[in-house]
Amino acid sequence: MTTKNLTTVKCPQCAISVTWSETSAYRPFCSKRCQLIDLGEWADEEKRIPSTPDSTENDGWSEES
């Protein structure tokens, strides 16, 4: 019998330890509740991925003559 090294991570929402495996249905979250709270924060734009402005929007080009 071999023992596997189980990887554990902290739930991004509540910091409870979660085993990273196929049996953890909501990984990296500990539960459906934490998963939905996180999704709601993204939907409400409380969380966002930082970016730089798109240069094509500010290049001074215009269809107007």
N, C-alpha and C positions, 0 to 999 in steps of 0.2 A: 504494500500500500504506500502510495506517495502522497506527500502533503503539498498542497499548492500554496504559494504565497498569495494571499488575498490582498488586493489593493483596496484601501479605504480612502474616501475623500469626505470632505465636509460639505454638507448641504449648503448651497449658496444663500439660501434664505434664512435658515435657522441654526446652522452650524452643527447639526447632529451628524455623527459619523455614519457614512453609507458605504456598504461594500460594493465595489465596482465589479459587477458581474451581470450575466444575462438574467439572473433571478431578481435583480433590482429593476423593476419595471419603470421606475421614474428617475433613474440615474441621470444626472448627478443629484437630483433632489431626493429627499427622504419619503415624500408622499405626493399624492395628486394635489393636495392643498398647497404645498410649497411651490409646485410646478405652476399652478394657476395664478398664485400671487405674483410670481416672477413674470409670467406672460402678461398679466394686467399692468405691471409697471412698464413693460416695453410698449404696450398698446397705448398707455396714457402718456408716452414719451417722457417718463420719469428717468428712464435709462436710454442712452443712445451711444452709438459708436462715433468717436470723434473723427472729423474729417476736415480737409481743407476745401475752400470754395472751388467749384469747377471752373477752370479757366475759360471754357467755351461760353459761359454765361457773362463774363466780364471782359471780353476781348474787343469791345467797341464796334462790333459788326452790326449793321442794321439793314433791313430791307427798304427802309425809307430813303428817298433820295434827297 
